[in-house]
Amino acid sequence: MSQVEWVPVASWECHQLRFGIGATRTRGLGASFRERSAGPLQLNTWIPEPAPPQRDPENEQRLRDFLGHFGPEVPAWAADAKLVDFEAQVTAMIDAKPEVISSIMGVYPPHLVKRMKEQKIRWFAVATTVAEAVAAEAAGADAIVAQGVEAGGHRGAFRAEDAKVDLVGLVALLPQIVDAVQIPVIATGGLCDARQTAAALLLGASAVQIGTGLLRCPEAGISTAWADALARSRPEDTVATRAFSGRLGRALKNAYVRAAEAPDAPAPAPYPVQRGLTTPMRTEAAKTHQLDHMMAWAGQSCGLSKAQPAEELVATLWTQVEEMLEPRAQILVQEFPENFGIFRTDVAPAKRPRFDELGGSLDSEDCGEDSNVPTAAVARSGTRNVFEALLHRPRGFCEAWIL
Ligand SMILES: Cc1cc2nc3c(=O)[nH]c(=O)nc-3n(C[C@H](O)[C@H](O)[C@H](O)COP(=O)(O)O)c2cc1C
């Protein structure tokens, strides 16, 4: 992606800076974030394909002609889109010392994983299949982001050619990844409201990651045409398509996507050639708010997204999740004793679960009743508590529920 996005993740103030930018801008953005926020930082990048894209000049010409119907004329050089220097980019990310670096579409090579570990940076790896999750754990990932096929935006399959084949939905994927790995699992894909979030936690997730559900928040700053379309769209109004970048991603079915998915349309070029070819159309559509030519990423739950400030949205969502899970809380601890619990200081002590009775032990810091910092308690050592994995200490904004 060419622009920076600030995305609050799940229920804690962790921000992701997402970019397809080089090392210099990465350094600048990391520094600027640290000046503006004391919160934890997560940086994300794509793992590049092992081989350069195979070019097909004739098809590229067909694509240029085709795209000319949806936007400005596409110059030949648009197909020469270059990739950033991955090694330099990840080095800059590590130097920014974020709490978390996440990956999508593969795993980091061992020497970069080693450098992350030396800096105590946690690595969250997106996986779209059980096999990818197992491979990511073996490569040293600290948490798995289990991405269901419902997800908006790019699909994180490790191999581009598998993305449209291994289409696994989150309800099937999540519990089977939870069973297959020892590290925390973060659920993502089609999670927008409290019912879905509670369900993901019941399926064994340690946390959830919301994408499309935050796009209508004013902080996301997307065009009104895209935001309004999200609100009125149904799951079947989205489609996984290679038509924007060459890698599969889920977007709203606008006029361009429908035409590009038609059998007589030219086949999309590989990434990043297709991304380069669609840049003139996407740039113009963003300027003119022309939804039919926009890269309007959308997950299948876009119709459940709300136009609300992000902080308010997350707080309301979490309160609703707590209400839904409260009657189940103690039963869940017994059923899934390996799961975690964090509780809040504003929850009366009498209402807090008794870890000792439930066979757990407190193994992270307990800040005490009088502290302003919420108490964070983890039910078992070696627990799959994503908050602990993230931070190693209780945080002022910590909000979670006992599972
Ligand atoms: C607009 C948009 C941009 C995204 N960009 C990235 C990205 O750069 N890196 C990444 O790992 N995931 C990216 N994703 C995927 C999300 O991390 C997440 O997997 C997805 O949004 C979850 O599904 P949902 O949109 O249904 O909530 C993006 C998603 C959206 C909607």
Ligand as a Chemical Component Dictionary entry (heavy atoms), coordinates in Angstrom:
data_LIG
# 
_chem_comp.id                   LIG 
_chem_comp.type                 NON-POLYMER 
_chem_comp.pdbx_formal_charge   0 
_chem_comp.three_letter_code    LIG 
# 
loop_
_chem_comp_atom.comp_id 
_chem_comp_atom.atom_id 
_chem_comp_atom.alt_atom_id 
_chem_comp_atom.type_symbol 
_chem_comp_atom.charge 
_chem_comp_atom.model_Cartn_x 
_chem_comp_atom.model_Cartn_y 
_chem_comp_atom.model_Cartn_z 
_chem_comp_atom.pdbx_ordinal 
LIG C1  C1  C 0 -8.265  -1.706 3.736 1  
LIG C2  C2  C 0 -7.504  -2.896 4.234 2  
LIG C3  C3  C 0 -6.116  -2.918 4.138 3  
LIG C4  C4  C 0 -5.387  -4.018 4.599 4  
LIG N1  N1  N 0 -4.015  -4.015 4.496 5  
LIG C5  C5  C 0 -3.310  -5.034 5.053 6  
LIG C6  C6  C 0 -1.887  -5.017 5.069 7  
LIG O1  O1  O 0 -1.255  -4.110 4.547 8  
LIG N2  N2  N 0 -1.245  -6.026 5.697 9  
LIG C7  C7  C 0 -1.924  -7.060 6.297 10 
LIG O2  O2  O 0 -1.291  -7.934 6.899 11 
LIG N3  N3  N 0 -3.266  -7.130 6.252 12 
LIG C8  C8  C 0 -3.968  -6.144 5.661 13 
LIG N4  N4  N 0 -5.339  -6.203 5.646 14 
LIG C9  C9  C 0 -6.014  -7.402 6.158 15 
LIG C10 C10 C 0 -6.315  -7.248 7.647 16 
LIG O3  O3  O 0 -5.123  -7.276 8.393 17 
LIG C11 C11 C 0 -7.231  -8.375 8.150 18 
LIG O4  O4  O 0 -6.686  -9.649 7.845 19 
LIG C12 C12 C 0 -8.613  -8.266 7.561 20 
LIG O5  O5  O 0 -8.999  -6.923 7.460 21 
LIG C13 C13 C 0 -9.582  -9.016 8.427 22 
LIG O6  O6  O 0 -10.822 -9.138 7.827 23 
LIG P1  P1  P 0 -11.995 -8.056 7.948 24 
LIG O7  O7  O 0 -11.608 -6.977 7.007 25 
LIG O8  O8  O 0 -13.195 -8.791 7.515 26 
LIG O9  O9  O 0 -12.041 -7.571 9.366 27 
LIG C14 C14 C 0 -6.073  -5.121 5.169 28 
LIG C15 C15 C 0 -7.476  -5.089 5.262 29 
LIG C16 C16 C 0 -8.192  -3.998 4.801 30 
LIG C17 C17 C 0 -9.697  -4.022 4.918 31 
# 
loop_
_chem_comp_bond.comp_id 
_chem_comp_bond.atom_id_1 
_chem_comp_bond.atom_id_2 
_chem_comp_bond.value_order 
_chem_comp_bond.pdbx_ordinal 
LIG C1  C2  SING 1  
LIG C2  C3  SING 2  
LIG C2  C16 DOUB 3  
LIG C3  C4  DOUB 4  
LIG C4  N1  SING 5  
LIG C4  C14 SING 6  
LIG N1  C5  DOUB 7  
LIG C5  C6  SING 8  
LIG C5  C8  SING 9  
LIG C6  O1  DOUB 10 
LIG C6  N2  SING 11 
LIG N2  C7  SING 12 
LIG C7  O2  DOUB 13 
LIG C7  N3  SING 14 
LIG N3  C8  DOUB 15 
LIG C8  N4  SING 16 
LIG N4  C9  SING 17 
LIG N4  C14 SING 18 
LIG C9  C10 SING 19 
LIG C10 O3  SING 20 
LIG C10 C11 SING 21 
LIG C11 O4  SING 22 
LIG C11 C12 SING 23 
LIG C12 O5  SING 24 
LIG C12 C13 SING 25 
LIG C13 O6  SING 26 
LIG O6  P1  SING 27 
LIG P1  O7  DOUB 28 
LIG P1  O8  SING 29 
LIG P1  O9  SING 30 
LIG C14 C15 DOUB 31 
LIG C15 C16 SING 32 
LIG C16 C17 SING 33 
# 
